[in-house]
Amino acid sequence: MMQKVRRYIEIYSNVTDEILLRIEIKIGANQIKEFISIDSDDPDVLGVYSLNDNDLKKFGITNYDETSISFFITSEL
């Protein structure tokens, strides 16, 4: 039986390393591979991935202060 995976974009403060915001995204493992580069040993995309400027543009995220915040994709079962 396949487990349901929830995926999130998490935004962290680069000053305090605290999480500022966590947004659930409805996107499957096959779709997310179109947005980010994943590790070859993570076919189900369950790891944590840092999002760079090009990745963020694919999600429609622009005009942010990259010196103050960082973005990550996370997953949980």
N, CA, C and O atoms as a GROMACS GRO file, in nm:
protein
  308
    1MET      N    1   0.084  -0.118   0.000
    1MET     CA    2   0.000   0.000   0.000
    1MET      C    3   0.088   0.125   0.000
    1MET      O    4   0.183   0.134   0.078
    2MET      N    5   0.058   0.218  -0.087
    2MET     CA    6   0.136   0.340  -0.101
    2MET      C    7   0.095   0.442   0.005
    2MET      O    8  -0.024   0.467   0.026
    3GLN      N    9   0.194   0.501   0.072
    3GLN     CA   10   0.166   0.602   0.173
    3GLN      C   11   0.151   0.738   0.108
    3GLN      O   12   0.216   0.768   0.008
    4LYS      N   13   0.066   0.821   0.167
    4LYS     CA   14   0.047   0.955   0.117
    4LYS      C   15   0.164   1.043   0.164
    4LYS      O   16   0.200   1.044   0.281
    5VAL      N   17   0.221   1.114   0.071
    5VAL     CA   18   0.332   1.203   0.101
    5VAL      C   19   0.283   1.347   0.090
    5VAL      O   20   0.218   1.385  -0.008
    6ARG      N   21   0.314   1.426   0.190
    6ARG     CA   22   0.282   1.569   0.186
    6ARG      C   23   0.413   1.643   0.162
    6ARG      O   24   0.516   1.614   0.222
    7ARG      N   25   0.406   1.741   0.072
    7ARG     CA   26   0.524   1.820   0.039
    7ARG      C   27   0.499   1.965   0.076
    7ARG      O   28   0.387   2.015   0.068
    8TYR      N   29   0.608   2.031   0.117
    8TYR     CA   30   0.598   2.168   0.164
    8TYR      C   31   0.711   2.253   0.107
    8TYR      O   32   0.821   2.203   0.082
    9ILE      N   33   0.684   2.380   0.088
    9ILE     CA   34   0.790   2.479   0.070
    9ILE      C   35   0.805   2.544   0.207
    9ILE      O   36   0.709   2.597   0.262
   10GLU      N   37   0.926   2.540   0.260
   10GLU     CA   38   0.954   2.602   0.389
   10GLU      C   39   1.046   2.721   0.367
   10GLU      O   40   1.141   2.714   0.288
   11ILE      N   41   1.016   2.829   0.436
   11ILE     CA   42   1.095   2.952   0.425
   11ILE      C   43   1.161   2.976   0.560
   11ILE      O   44   1.094   2.981   0.664
   12TYR      N   45   1.294   2.990   0.558
   12TYR     CA   46   1.372   3.009   0.680
   12TYR      C   47   1.441   3.145   0.679
   12TYR      O   48   1.476   3.199   0.574
   13SER      N   49   1.459   3.199   0.799
   13SER     CA   50   1.536   3.322   0.817
   13SER      C   51   1.684   3.287   0.809
   13SER      O   52   1.729   3.195   0.877
   14ASN      N   53   1.759   3.359   0.729
   14ASN     CA   54   1.904   3.340   0.724
   14ASN      C   55   1.974   3.405   0.842
   14ASN      O   56   2.091   3.378   0.868
   15VAL      N   57   1.903   3.490   0.915
   15VAL     CA   58   1.959   3.560   1.030
   15VAL      C   59   1.948   3.473   1.156
   15VAL      O   60   2.045   3.459   1.230
   16THR      N   61   1.829   3.414   1.178
   16THR     CA   62   1.806   3.338   1.301
   16THR      C   63   1.796   3.188   1.279
   16THR      O   64   1.792   3.112   1.376
   17ASP      N   65   1.792   3.142   1.153
   17ASP     CA   66   1.774   3.001   1.116
   17ASP      C   67   1.638   2.945   1.159
   17ASP      O   68   1.620   2.823   1.161
   18GLU      N   69   1.544   3.031   1.193
   18GLU     CA   70   1.410   2.988   1.231
   18GLU      C   71   1.322   2.974   1.108
   18GLU      O   72   1.340   3.045   1.009
   19ILE      N   73   1.227   2.881   1.117
   19ILE     CA   74   1.130   2.868   1.008
   19ILE      C   75   1.031   2.983   1.020
   19ILE      O   76   0.978   3.011   1.128
   20LEU      N   77   1.007   3.050   0.908
   20LEU     CA   78   0.916   3.163   0.905
   20LEU      C   79   0.778   3.122   0.853
   20LEU      O   80   0.675   3.174   0.897
   21LEU      N   81   0.778   3.028   0.758
   21LEU     CA   82   0.653   2.990   0.694
   21LEU      C   83   0.667   2.852   0.633
   21LEU      O   84   0.773   2.814   0.583
   22ARG      N   85   0.558   2.776   0.640
   22ARG     CA   86   0.555   2.642   0.580
   22ARG      C   87   0.426   2.632   0.500
   22ARG      O   88   0.316   2.646   0.554
   23ILE      N   89   0.440   2.608   0.369
   23ILE     CA   90   0.326   2.605   0.278
   23ILE      C   91   0.317   2.467   0.216
   23ILE      O   92   0.412   2.420   0.155
   24GLU      N   93   0.201   2.401   0.231
   24GLU     CA   94   0.184   2.270   0.168
   24GLU      C   95   0.161   2.291   0.019
   24GLU      O   96   0.084   2.378  -0.023
   25ILE      N   97   0.229   2.209  -0.061
   25ILE     CA   98   0.210   2.214  -0.206
   25ILE      C   99   0.157   2.080  -0.252
   25ILE      O  100   0.203   1.975  -0.206
   26LYS      N  101   0.061   2.083  -0.340
   26LYS     CA  102  -0.001   1.961  -0.392
   26LYS      C  103   0.070   1.924  -0.522
   26LYS      O  104   0.031   1.967  -0.630
   27ILE      N  105   0.174   1.843  -0.509
   27ILE     CA  106   0.252   1.805  -0.626
   27ILE      C  107   0.312   1.666  -0.600
   27ILE      O  108   0.366   1.640  -0.493
   28GLY      N  109   0.301   1.579  -0.698
   28GLY     CA  110   0.350   1.443  -0.686
   28GLY      C  111   0.499   1.431  -0.716
   28GLY      O  112   0.561   1.526  -0.765
   29ALA      N  113   0.555   1.316  -0.686
   29ALA     CA  114   0.698   1.292  -0.706
   29ALA      C  115   0.739   1.311  -0.851
   29ALA      O  116   0.844   1.368  -0.879
   30ASN      N  117   0.657   1.263  -0.944
   30ASN     CA  118   0.693   1.278  -1.086
   30ASN      C  119   0.686   1.423  -1.130
   30ASN      O  120   0.770   1.468  -1.209
   31GLN      N  121   0.587   1.498  -1.081
   31GLN     CA  122   0.575   1.638  -1.118
   31GLN      C  123   0.687   1.723  -1.059
   31GLN      O  124   0.740   1.811  -1.125
   32ILE      N  125   0.724   1.695  -0.934
   32ILE     CA  126   0.823   1.778  -0.868
   32ILE      C  127   0.959   1.767  -0.937
   32ILE      O  128   1.041   1.860  -0.930
   33LYS      N  129   0.983   1.654  -1.003
   33LYS     CA  130   1.109   1.636  -1.076
   33LYS      C  131   1.122   1.735  -1.192
   33LYS      O  132   1.232   1.759  -1.240
   34GLU      N  133   1.011   1.791  -1.235
   34GLU     CA  134   1.013   1.893  -1.340
   34GLU      C  135   1.055   2.029  -1.285
   34GLU      O  136   1.097   2.117  -1.360
   35PHE      N  137   1.043   2.047  -1.154
   35PHE     CA  138   1.071   2.175  -1.091
   35PHE      C  139   1.210   2.183  -1.029
   35PHE      O  140   1.272   2.290  -1.028
   36ILE      N  141   1.260   2.070  -0.977
   36ILE     CA  142   1.389   2.071  -0.907
   36ILE      C  143   1.472   1.951  -0.950
   36ILE      O  144   1.420   1.853  -1.003
   37SER      N  145   1.603   1.960  -0.927
   37SER     CA  146   1.693   1.846  -0.949
   37SER      C  147   1.696   1.765  -0.821
   37SER      O  148   1.718   1.818  -0.713
   38ILE      N  149   1.673   1.635  -0.834
   38ILE     CA  150   1.670   1.549  -0.716
   38ILE      C  151   1.791   1.455  -0.717
   38ILE      O  152   1.854   1.434  -0.820
   39ASP      N  153   1.820   1.401  -0.599
   39ASP     CA  154   1.929   1.304  -0.586
   39ASP      C  155   1.889   1.172  -0.651
   39ASP      O  156   1.773   1.132  -0.643
   40SER      N  157   1.983   1.106  -0.715
   40SER     CA  158   1.954   0.981  -0.785
   40SER      C  159   1.909   0.870  -0.690
   40SER      O  160   1.840   0.778  -0.732
   41ASP      N  161   1.949   0.878  -0.562
   41ASP     CA  162   1.910   0.776  -0.466
   41ASP      C  163   1.780   0.812  -0.390
   41ASP      O  164   1.750   0.752  -0.287
   42ASP      N  165   1.705   0.909  -0.443
   42ASP     CA  166   1.580   0.954  -0.380
   42ASP      C  167   1.466   0.957  -0.484
   42ASP      O  168   1.412   1.064  -0.512
   43PRO      N  169   1.430   0.840  -0.540
   43PRO     CA  170   1.330   0.838  -0.648
   43PRO      C  171   1.191   0.885  -0.604
   43PRO      O  172   1.112   0.930  -0.688
   44ASP      N  173   1.160   0.874  -0.474
   44ASP     CA  174   1.029   0.916  -0.425
   44ASP      C  175   1.029   1.062  -0.378
   44ASP      O  176   0.927   1.112  -0.331
   45VAL      N  177   1.141   1.128  -0.391
   45VAL     CA  178   1.159   1.270  -0.354
   45VAL      C  179   1.112   1.292  -0.210
   45VAL      O  180   1.019   1.368  -0.184
   46LEU      N  181   1.178   1.224  -0.116
   46LEU     CA  182   1.145   1.236   0.025
   46LEU      C  183   1.247   1.320   0.102
   46LEU      O  184   1.227   1.349   0.219
   47GLY      N  185   1.356   1.358   0.038
   47GLY     CA  186   1.461   1.434   0.104
   47GLY      C  187   1.426   1.582   0.114
   47GLY      O  188   1.319   1.626   0.072
   48VAL      N  189   1.520   1.657   0.171
   48VAL     CA  190   1.508   1.803   0.182
   48VAL      C  191   1.595   1.863   0.072
   48VAL      O  192   1.712   1.826   0.057
   49TYR      N  193   1.537   1.955  -0.004
   49TYR     CA  194   1.608   2.016  -0.115
   49TYR      C  195   1.604   2.167  -0.103
   49TYR      O  196   1.497   2.227  -0.088
   50SER      N  197   1.720   2.228  -0.110
   50SER     CA  198   1.730   2.373  -0.112
   50SER      C  199   1.687   2.423  -0.250
   50SER      O  200   1.725   2.365  -0.352
   51LEU      N  201   1.609   2.528  -0.253
   51LEU     CA  202   1.561   2.583  -0.380
   51LEU      C  203   1.646   2.704  -0.418
   51LEU      O  204   1.661   2.798  -0.340
   52ASN      N  205   1.700   2.701  -0.539
   52ASN     CA  206   1.777   2.815  -0.587
   52ASN      C  207   1.685   2.909  -0.665
   52ASN      O  208   1.565   2.884  -0.678
   53ASP      N  209   1.741   3.016  -0.715
   53ASP     CA  210   1.662   3.118  -0.786
   53ASP      C  211   1.586   3.060  -0.904
   53ASP      O  212   1.469   3.093  -0.924
   54ASN      N  213   1.650   2.974  -0.983
   54ASN     CA  214   1.583   2.912  -1.099
   54ASN      C  215   1.468   2.821  -1.055
   54ASN      O  216   1.362   2.821  -1.118
   55ASP      N  217   1.489   2.744  -0.948
   55ASP     CA  218   1.382   2.658  -0.896
   55ASP      C  219   1.263   2.743  -0.852
   55ASP      O  220   1.148   2.711  -0.884
   56LEU      N  221   1.291   2.850  -0.781
   56LEU     CA  222   1.184   2.935  -0.730
   56LEU      C  223   1.104   2.999  -0.842
   56LEU      O  224   0.981   3.012  -0.832
   57LYS      N  225   1.171   3.038  -0.949
   57LYS     CA  226   1.099   3.096  -1.063
   57LYS      C  227   1.000   2.996  -1.122
   57LYS      O  228   0.892   3.035  -1.166
   58LYS      N  229   1.036   2.868  -1.124
   58LYS     CA  230   0.946   2.764  -1.175
   58LYS      C  231   0.820   2.753  -1.090
   58LYS      O  232   0.714   2.716  -1.140
   59PHE      N  233   0.832   2.785  -0.961
   59PHE     CA  234   0.717   2.786  -0.871
   59PHE      C  235   0.645   2.920  -0.871
   59PHE      O  236   0.545   2.937  -0.801
   60GLY      N  237   0.695   3.016  -0.948
   60GLY     CA  238   0.633   3.148  -0.954
   60GLY      C  239   0.675   3.240  -0.842
   60GLY      O  240   0.608   3.340  -0.816
   61ILE      N  241   0.786   3.210  -0.774
   61ILE     CA  242   0.834   3.292  -0.663
   61ILE      C  243   0.947   3.380  -0.715
   61ILE      O  244   1.051   3.330  -0.758
   62THR      N  245   0.927   3.510  -0.710
   62THR     CA  246   1.027   3.608  -0.753
   62THR      C  247   1.027   3.725  -0.654
   62THR      O  248   0.943   3.733  -0.565
   63ASN      N  249   1.120   3.813  -0.672
   63ASN     CA  250   1.129   3.937  -0.592
   63ASN      C  251   1.132   3.911  -0.442
   63ASN      O  252   1.046   3.958  -0.368
   64TYR      N  253   1.230   3.838  -0.399
   64TYR     CA  254   1.249   3.811  -0.257
   64TYR      C  255   1.393   3.850  -0.221
   64TYR      O  256   1.478   3.862  -0.309
   65ASP      N  257   1.419   3.869  -0.093
   65ASP     CA  258   1.551   3.909  -0.046
   65ASP      C  259   1.631   3.784  -0.010
   65ASP      O  260   1.619   3.731   0.101
   66GLU      N  261   1.713   3.736  -0.104
   66GLU     CA  262   1.787   3.611  -0.082
   66GLU      C  263   1.890   3.621   0.028
   66GLU      O  264   1.940   3.518   0.075
   67THR      N  265   1.925   3.742   0.071
   67THR     CA  266   2.019   3.754   0.183
   67THR      C  267   1.950   3.730   0.317
   67THR      O  268   2.015   3.698   0.416
   68SER      N  269   1.818   3.744   0.321
   68SER     CA  270   1.743   3.732   0.446
   68SER      C  271   1.671   3.599   0.463
   68SER      O  272   1.651   3.554   0.576
   69ILE      N  273   1.631   3.535   0.352
   69ILE     CA  274   1.552   3.412   0.362
   69ILE      C  275   1.603   3.305   0.266
   69ILE      O  276   1.664   3.334   0.164
   70SER      N  277   1.576   3.180   0.303
   70SER     CA  278   1.608   3.063   0.220
   70SER      C  279   1.484   2.977   0.206
   70SER      O  280   1.398   2.974   0.294
   71PHE      N  281   1.475   2.906   0.093
   71PHE     CA  282   1.360   2.823   0.061
   71PHE      C  283   1.403   2.677   0.048
   71PHE      O  284   1.510   2.648  -0.006
   72PHE      N  285   1.318   2.587   0.096
   72PHE     CA  286   1.345   2.444   0.088
   72PHE      C  287   1.217   2.370   0.053
   72PHE      O  288   1.107   2.415   0.084
   73ILE      N  289   1.232   2.255  -0.015
   73ILE     CA  290   1.123   2.160  -0.034
   73ILE      C  291   1.144   2.050   0.068
   73ILE      O  292   1.254   1.994   0.078
   74THR      N  293   1.039   2.017   0.144
   74THR     CA  294   1.046   1.907   0.239
   74THR      C  295   0.927   1.814   0.216
   74THR      O  296   0.829   1.852   0.151
   75SER      N  297   0.936   1.694   0.269
   75SER     CA  298   0.829   1.596   0.254
   75SER      C  299   0.810   1.524   0.386
   75SER      O  300   0.904   1.509   0.465
   76GLU      N  301   0.688   1.478   0.408
   76GLU     CA  302   0.662   1.393   0.525
   76GLU      C  303   0.555   1.291   0.489
   76GLU      O  304   0.465   1.318   0.410
   77LEU      N  305   0.568   1.175   0.549
   77LEU     CA  306   0.471   1.066   0.527
   77LEU      C  307   0.356   1.080   0.623
   77LEU      O  308   0.264   0.998   0.621
   0.00000   0.00000   0.00000
